Amino acid sequence: MKDKVEKQRRTTEARFSGGWTTYLGAMQGVLKAAGMGDFDLPRLAGMTGLGFHLIVEKGCCPSSVTVYDWLHEHLMAFDRVGVLSELYVAMPGDHTYEAACRRAVPKVKAALHRGVGVVVWGVDTAEFGVIYGYDDGDGVFLADGVGKWWSPAGSDPILYENLGRSCEVPILHCQIPVEQVAYDPVETYRSSLEFYIAQMEKEYHDSPNYKSGLRAYENWHAALTGGGFNPLGVRYLTAVYCEAKELVAEYLRDLTKTWSLAGLPEIAGKFGEISGVYRAMMAALGQDFAEGGGFLGRPVTGDQAANLAKLVKEAKKLEEEAVALVKEALAGAEAKSKE
């Protein structure tokens, strides 16, 4: 009987490690448990480039932070840290959505048999988390995500038949690390800064109502000054991007110790200034990370919106200066390599 029970249930050490950018928290936990990279969150945010995201919908919809090309960017996020991954993505409108959800189940179970966890969308709510095991007896995947912060029982399991539709935004996303390979970290550092510039200067994002980088600041400022904003979205975006700016500022400070790129100390200093403005944004909204997500349901007053708008404008100016510094540094490095 004992053998039968063991065959019905498998678990791994993979767990969601936390953070407001939940994809990074899930990726970090899965890679560490799989023995494919023990990255701290600042380094992972910077090397993957995902900490450089700044996406804002014209009304500050909370969805802003996840509206980008998951298939390409998530595969490249793993690639930048030397990990080949398999990614199964499907949308409800796809003709093959049902088939994709069904066929992902054995793929996830096979990964768990190898001791590898899975980065999955829709753990507890519309956020990324980790599938760390399965139980055939109950027909469920064992999951770990943001729910463990508010429920003593931890995150809800996901029924096999609910994979891809386990939250209010039913998207199939299962990413499985497959193999770790050698890579040049300096090339990843350079690639991450090139990604930053591309995100900041992007003229068109995935949807016309969403803008990236410097244009995202325009959406954000216009929503705050025009009054047509989602209060939950304003608070959520501010928290997500404040944490992201803190992470990449730390990443760049750390790079000054290991990478001799001319101009890097100045770049790191500028990112520190940007991070400081984002901390002031949190204060302007009267919210603090120590509260967890307790501040998300509060309204945003007119004074708070006005004060935040000023800080958004200030952050954009600093970001423009950061882009110029990064471009100059990368151009200098390229010219030097051709000498």
N, C-alpha and C positions, 0 to 999 in steps of 0.2 A: 504493500500500500504506500509506503514511504517513497519508493522509486516512482510510482505513478504520480504522486503529488509533485515530486521534483521535476518530472517531465512536463507538467502542466504550468509551471511557473518559472520564469527566469527574471533575474534582476541584475543590474550593473551598478557601478559606483557613480554614474553620471547624475549630476543634479544641477538645477538652475542656480547660478551663483549670485544673482541679484543685479540691480541696476535699472535705471529708467529706460535705457535702450535695451529692451528685453532680448533682442536677437543676440546682442553681444554677450549678455549674461548666460544665455543658453549655449552659445558657441564655446564660451570659455569653459563651462562645466563639462561639456561633451568632450572637448579636446583633451582636457586634463585627465579625465577618467579613462580615455582611450590610450593614454600615453603618447599622444601626438603633439604635445606642446603645453607647457605650463606657463601661460602668459598672464601677467597681471592685467587688469582691465584698462589702464591707460595705454599700455603698449599695444594691446589688441585693438582698442578703439582707433589708435593712430595708424598702425601697420595695415589694417584692413581698409582704412579710409572711411569706415562707417561713422566714426566720431566727427567727421567733417561735414556730414549731412546737415543741411538747413533747408527745410521744405515747409512752406506755409501756404495753406489754402486761403482764398480771398476772404473768407469769413472766420479764419482760424479754426477750422474743423479739427477735432482731435486726430482724425485719420491722417493728417498731414505727414506725420513722422514715418508712416509705413507706405506711402504712395510713391513707389519707385520700382525699378525693374528688378524684382527679387531674383529671377532666374540668373541673369547675368551677374548682378552685383554680389549675390551670396556665393556663387561659384568662385568668383574672383576674390572674395574675402578669404575663403579657405586657401585658395591658390597663393595669395600673397604671403601666407605664413607656411607655405610648403606642404599643404595637405590637399590631396586629391579627394573630392567628395562626389557623391551621387545625390542629385536633387530631383525630387518629384513634386511638381507644381501643376495645379489644375484649377480652373475657375468654374463656378457653377454654370456659366453660359456656354462652356465648351461642350461640344457633342460627346467628347470622350471623358467628361468629368466623372461620371459614375464608374466607368471602367477603371479610370486612374485611381480613384479612391479604393476600389475593391482590390486592385493589384498591388497597391502600396502596403497593404496589411502584411502579406508574407515577406515583403522586402524589409519592413521594419523588424519583424520577428527574427529574420535571418541575421540582421545586424546585432540584435540583442543576444542571440546565441553566440556571437563572436565576442561578446563583452563590450559592444560599442553602443552608446546611447545615440539618440536622434534629436536634432533640432526641429521642433514642430510648431506650427501655428495653431492657436486656439486652445491654449491651456488655461482653464478657468474663465477666461474672457478673451477679448480680441487682442491678445498679446502672444509673443513667442515664449516657449518653454521647452522642457526636455521630456522625452519619453525614455524612462530608465529601466522599464521592465514590462512584462506581460503576465497575465493570469488566464489560462484557458478555462479554468473552472468558472470564472465569472465573465469570460469573454471580453476582457478589458486590457488596455494598455495602462501601465502605471506611469503617472505623469508628475512633474514637479515644475511649478511656476509661481507666479505672483500670489496665487491663492494661499500659499503657506504663510504669508505675512498676515492674513486676516482670519484664517480658519485654524483652530486647534487640530483639526483632522488632516490638515494639509491640502494639497491640490486634489481636485476631483480626477478620478480615473476617466479614461476615454473608451467607450465601447468600440469594439472593432468596427462595427457598422457606422459609427459616427466619425471615424477618421476623415478629416476634411470638412466636417460640418459640426464641430464640437463647440462652436461659439456663434455669436450673432452675426459674424462676418465669415460665412462658410467658404474658406479657401483651403485647398489641399497644399500643404508645404511640409515635406519631410526631407531633411538633409542629413546624409549619413557620411561621416568621414571613412575613407577607404584605405588610403595609404599615405604615409609621411615620406617626403623626399627632401633631399638637400636643396638649399636655396641660398642666394646671396642676400643677406639682410640689408646691405647698403642699397641694392637695387630696389628692395621693398620700401626702404625709407624714401628714396627718390620717387618711386611710383606713388607713394601715399601723398606726397606734396603735389605731384602732378594731378592726382585725383582731386585734391583740395581746390586747385585753380579751376579745374573743369567744372566742379560743382558750383563754385562761386560765380563763374562767368556764363553759366548755362542760360541760353536764350529761351529755350522751350523745354518744359518739363513734360512728364508723362500725360498730364491732363491739363487743359487750358486754364482751369481754375486754380491750379497749383503752380507755384513758382519756386525755383531753387536759388540758393545763394544770395547774391546781392539783390536780385529781383524778389526773393522771398521777403527781405526786409521791407520792400515797397508794399507788398501785400499786407504784411503785419502792421505797418504804420498806417496805411489807409484804413484798415479795419478798425483800429483803435481810435483814430481821429474821426472816422465817419460814424462810429457807433454800431455798425453792423457786424458784430462779432459774437462768437459762441463763448460764453464765460468759462465753461469747462475747458474748451479748447485753448483759450488764452492761458489758463493756469497750467494745463498739462504741457503745452508746447514750451512754456517758459521753464518748467522743471526739467523736461527732457533735454532741452538744448543747453540749459545752465550746466547740468551734469556733464554733457558731452564736451562743452567748452573747457570745463575744468580738467577732464580726462586728457584732451589733446594738448592742453597747455602743459600738463605734467609730462606727457609723451615727448614734447619738443624740448622741455628742460632736460629730460634724461638723454635725449639724442646729442645734446651739446657735449656730453661726457664720452660719447663713443663714436661720433661721426664728425669729421673735420671739414664740414661744408662751410665755406666762407659765408658769413652773414647769418649763420644759424643762431648765435646768441641773440641778435637783434630780433629775429623772427620769433624766438621763444619769448622774448620780452613783450613783444606786441600781442602774442596770444595770451600772455598773462594779463595784459590790460583788458583784452576782450573778455576774458573770464571774470575779471573784476566788475565789469559793467553788467554781466549776466547775474552776478551775485546781487548787485544793486537792483536788478529787475525783480528778483525773488523778494527782496525787502520791500520794494514798491507795492507788491501785491500782498504783503503781509503773510508770506508763506515761507516755510522752513522745511528742509529735508527731514528734520527730526520728527516731524509730524507724520511721516510716511506719506500716504496719499490723502490724509484727512482734510487738506485744504481744497481738494478738487471740486467739491460741491458748493463752495461759497460763491456768492455773486461777485462781480467786479464793478466797483463804483466808478462814477465818472472821474473822480480825482485820481483813482488808481490807474485808469486807462490813460489819462492825460500824462501822468508821470511816467508810465511805462512807454508811451509813445516817444517821449523825449529820449529815453534810454535806448530804444530801438534805433532811433536816428543816430545816436552817438556810437552804438555798436557797429552800424553800417559803415560809418566813416573809418573806424579803426580796422574793420575788415578789409576795406579798400586799400588801406595802408599795408595790411598784412599780405594781401595778394601781390602788391607791387614788390614788397621785399622778397617774397618767395620766388616770383618770376626772375628778379635780378639774381638771386642766389643760384637758381637752376641754370640760367643762361651763362653765368660765370663758370659754373662747373662744367657745362658742355663745351664752352670755349677752351677751357683748360685741358680737357680730355683730347682735344684736337691738335694741341701744340706738339 
